[in-house]
């Protein structure tokens, strides 16, 4: 009787669900999400929860992203293929929650298995990060006295990305009886309460059962499954308007075991592969035989092993930090699909629908450094997404009345603005310059200067055109008016220093790259293709050198924007009695928008990204000024503060921020992963360890790797794999 060989349990490498509780079930569904880049599945029970209706329809409307209360439900199925999006009546387009292909139900004499109502004992569930397998075990005692040991294992293949595998082993511990099972694909799902399915076509043949889904995004998705049983039994198919299953009955006596293996294949119109999705699906699935299962698992494990070799950081002396970093690395790895340059990594890591599957500046600033130094191919793919959506960015600029390209605050696959909240959509424009920063970070770290000539120069020129049209000229300098910086609690400020400095960097970088292209003789062809005039280049230079940036080497505390000192001071102790909740829940938006209360790091973010610009004393002064008035309501904030605290030698404070970063998703009381992983925070944790405690200087500013460590006292050693200019290196940093 074949079963997949499980790893020995290891607390260091597994994330545990300590026991079923309907109050925490949704949290663990998000926390233990599986994926292989191509597709992702929340860790919902195969049988679901009978009390929860997954296809309930309701209206989700635009809301403040920090304070929005999501629909309260004990469970939320989620199956996502990045790129498969559909129109929502209030939210523009969003990623589509697809049919749940892990569905499997069991019953004995009409009594259905249900974690809420059944007699369950010995429950354990964990995600083994080493090979991304989800394991669940428990004993179910039926009302008829049949005691069944239920053992589940499932994985989404990293080596064959269209395939997913499920194994369920049932052993009769005592009693005797008939076990009825259904195993198939369930399309009774909704996305943010909305039905994106225009049609469902179910089918079955001698080899498989399946469904073809047509979405209102005019995309087709095919899911098919085949079932293998540990011994021959009569199998039939069952179908209604929303689900298709294999069904059968197995008579079990004490000591007998029965195993169900299901192999699922998913394909779509978004795959960048030749041929119809259905035909490709049949081809992939038909080649899988029962005898192939063991090899499929072995190849999957080998693929994960290589990922870990290239990326896993080891910390001797702090198991909690090491495990949290391993957790974050896992979600970054599974979220990335380096083969598809038409998608990026959404803000929830494809583990939920809170941000509608959209892409933010998080990708370039928070996540890209991890991929630059562990998988440069993946880093390039993420930047190629911005190149491939340049036309959408140009349409954005035109819609606002500007030349060039303006990247959206919230991007879907088209590259057009999809943010439904005007404050962010209209005013948080720094993402357009952040992308140029990310391009140069990648190029300097990898040496891939061809990327500029072949792709990035187009982005640089078009975004430079936008900036030159977006600025105003007042009192002898160029200014950016009505801007929202990284601190989103001040929505319409003038000359946000972070934004202006990033724009200056983007424009000067563009001019520098053009000079290099001139030197190598390739500029004339590019100039003609992009219709660049000499007058435009002068304009780029004038704005780059004339934009208002309110700091220099002698500056002390740098005001975040014009007139920041005139905003209202607040008594945080009085206004914010419960620090376990967001500050924004205790203050009206109107009052928040006129007060000195930062949502997240702004000036400190700039200092982190431009380390050569600031002395240690400048960092200290600004840290001491801004940290007390920063609420950290954003998950992006704690990691930045931790990095800067480490850089100025305040290790106790940096360690406190480390715990905050870890708790964002891993504190079960906070339930932070209910609506999906905070994937930017996962990247932030990697940066906190590498740039903060290990003190690695950014590849954007250094030609050679340099470390200035400030390790916590209990960290004996940190081992960090780093890819630098195409060479894989491994650094060991210890207390001495």
Buried (B, 14 or more C-beta within 10 A) or exposed (E): EEBBEEEEEEEEBBBEBEEBEBEBBBBBBBBBBBBBBBBBBBBBBBBBBBEBEBBEEEEBEEEEBBEEEBEEBBBBBBBBBBBBBBBBEEBBBBBBBBBBBBBBBBBBEEBEBBBBEBEBEEBBBBBBBBBBBBBBBBBBBBEEEBBBBBBBBBBBBBBBBBBBBBBBBBBBBEBEBEBBBBBBBBBBBBBBBBBBBEEBEBBBEEEBBBBBBBBBBEBBBBBBBBBBBBEEEEEEBBBEEBBBBBBBEBEBEEEEBBBBBBBBBBBBBBBEEEEEBBEBBBEBBBEBEEEEBEEBBBBBBEBBEEBBEBBBBBBBBBEEBBBBBBBBBBBBBBBBBBBBBBBBBBBBBBBBBBBBBBBBBBBBBBBBBBBBBBBBEBBBBBBBBBBBBBEBBBBBBEEBEBBBBBBBBBBBBBBBBBBBBEBBBBBBBBBBBBBBBBBBBBBBBBBBBEBBBEBBBBBBBBBBBBBBBBBEEEEEBBBBBEBBBBBBBBBBBBBBBBBBBBBBBBBBBBBEBBEBBEEEEBBEEBBEEBEBEEEBBEBBBBBBEBBBBBBEEEBEBBBBBBEBEEBEEBEBEEBBEEEEEBBBEBBEEEEBBEBBBBBBBBBBBBBBBBBEBBEEEBBBBBBEBBBEBBBBBBBBBBBBBBBBBBBBEBBEBBBBBBBBBBBBBBBBEEBBBBBBBBBBBBBBBBBBBBBBBBBBBBBBBBEEBEBEBBBBEEBEBBBBBBBBBEEEEEBEBEEE
